[in-house]
Amino acid sequence: MLMILLPIAQAYAVHRMGLVTLTHTPSPMKFLGELLGRPAHEEAMLVMPVGYPEQGAMVPNIHRKSLDEIAVFFEEELRLGE
């Protein structure tokens, strides 16, 4: 649970300082470890760029699709190994 809440807390702290951030998950992320000289066993999962917003910048009003718009449900039971 901490792994999920940490980016939220960081975004809140950044916002309180008058800065803005967003979450970015580039794929593949391997370049980041190479760029920062990190060991192969460490793997980045999230990038949070931080900066000052442009004057007059607005957050778009994004409509979230309902579950029915993005999901397909199957009634049959899935049997593995058949």
ABEGO torsion letter per residue (X at the ends): XAAAAAAAAAAAAAAAAGBBBBBBBBOBAAAAAAAAGBBAABBBABBBBBBBBBBGBBBBBBBBBBAAAABBBBABBBBBGX
